[in-house]
Amino acid sequence: MELTLSTPALLFPAISLLLLAYTNRFLTLANLMRDLYARYKASPDPKIKGQLNNLKYRIVIIRNMQLFGVSSFFTCVLTMFSLFIGQAELSKWIFGLALILLLVSLGLSLRELQVSIDALTLQVSDLD
């Protein structure tokens, strides 16, 4: 496989958009958590406490998604640097690591979506 400087650069826009989406999810959940916390303090309710625990778990997942996404971005840049200094074989291994890190980030994203859907299902379960 021929690895050139432009190969890891192809991931830059994708990773940047993913990180932006992850950050937006984080900010939305953080605001929701603050609102629910204020409601819980005003009137303790076990259902709200359960929602807060769910949000805490989701925020940890999103933090890890961001961590692996940034690590993938970092290793893409490292790949480009190692190509720049003429280390083609090392570059392939580093780029492989970048792809694995991106896969882990995407896998965590899937998990966070599952937890989100479970929380919504629980929220509307009393409507039946």
Secondary structure, 3 states (H helix, E strand, C coil): CCCCCHHHHCHHHHHHHHHHHHHHHHHHHHHHHHHHHHHHHHCCCHHHHHHHHHHHHHHHHHHHHHHHHHHHHHHHHHHHHHHHCCCHHHHHHHHHHHHHHHHHHHHHHHHHHHHHHHHHHHHCHHHC
